[in-house]
């Protein structure tokens, strides 16, 4: 079973990286890049909401901070892209720790509201602090990044396929990291905090540390991906903080199932490709997302991953045929 | 410093603060009684303003009937909202309530964009261009009426909460849900009324502000986030605290708008909120400990 799963993951990765070899269709590559970016934001949100149970609206803020920091350092200070991206991820992490620490002193309810205000504050700052961020026009014409490789080689990211490889690679590493965290002792402690915080505390788990860890990791990944993504777009402007991204990633996590690693990954892929192919206008798409969100909250709170989990538990509970049945069987 | 300029800023600040208060009080009331953060609150403000606009532009209603109609419709919408959606949460799941109302907000907001487009509309009433002039001060009548309506609604809400049986029951549920249940308060009736009043206030704010600002589908979006900051500053679930914080914020914003670059004005609410959280997490006026 485990070997089968590893084989499936390897096959999936090979297929993803083979796509640019098979097609030069830029539309497909653009979808791939946007899947890579959105899935990392959604994966981070899943870590924060699905594992430690903090509803966060700040992920898009971390994404944008990464983007702006990288762009400004490269354009104004002449840093290399990689240094800029790392700085962006670092700043996003720092900011995440500050808002997490300040609001979690009160409650997880305050965290939700503060994270929301933080995301809006980011947009306001990007729009109105013209001396730093150039205001609503943003920073256009970001240069083509060049990556220095060992043995004197360099990789100029000019074609869409180059960015596809880069972002897919970063996304694969990010998801690998998230997977390691959620399947380790850390992930079990996080789940315990979400299920029952006082009980987890009584077992010697410090909830604040794990919450901050989840926030910091998600901020770091979102910041790094944001820094790379703006160079793919070649422009960064305040619309990078658009609430639309928040709503879309929330839908990805809710439909995929909060706390389900594979569910969220799958729903990110489906929700990147499907609405785009169906060519809905944005307004109608958001109306549809809203209806899906309401329906999910009323009838389907665990998402797809939660449904699979319930089914698995029900199967375990079913008595085997032929087993002695001296206890009344539990039927859901 | 010119004193009449200062007085003008102060007056404008009070007017906008009272309107903030209308929205924030409803949000705080709903949070206090149901422990639900209503993300769709701003959309009801928008719907109130939209309805007011269409009543004037298409059916030629005058100011006072519009205020009454919009408030009654909003009260009814609140009733439907509670019975139709919020009841299914069974009081559990703070996050679920946020996501549910966020979904509702997406439907209402984008639905309005789809139907009416984002073009701002101006509501023309008989009071649109008239001013009250006192000495050097100049106040548009529509703003004065908005101020009056806000004060009236605040007084009415205060009297309901402190003088009537159902209002006392509401405060009882907000203070201690279990104890309220034990003495035989019906949480469903109380919650329903709290949501209806909250949405009603939001609709009233929309109707009162429609002649002052342009009406468009995204107007509720920015407003409601300010209201979130206000209820944190005032202490989550504390209705009077929210009202005071709202008026303070309105005055502060108006004064800041006179002296500081515009960029800082919008950020003021969020920065004060984060400062309050760091220095006095329970909010300026207490409560919030229970949350």
Interface residues (C-beta under 8 A of the other chain):
Chain A: X49 X53 X55 X99 X102 X103 X105 X106 X107 X108 X109 X110 X112 X113 X114 X116 X117 X118 X120 X121 X124 X125 X128 X129 X130 X243 X247 X250 X254 X281 X282 X283 X284 X286 X287 X289 X290 X291 X292 X293 X294 X296 X297 X298 X301
Chain B: X37 X85 X88 X89 X93 X94 X95 X96 X98 X99 X100 X102 X103 X104 X105 X106 X107 X108 X109 X110 X111 X113 X114 X221 X222 X225 X228 X229 X232 X236 X261 X262 X263 X264 X266 X267 X269 X270 X271 X273 X274 X277 X278 X281 X282 X288 X291
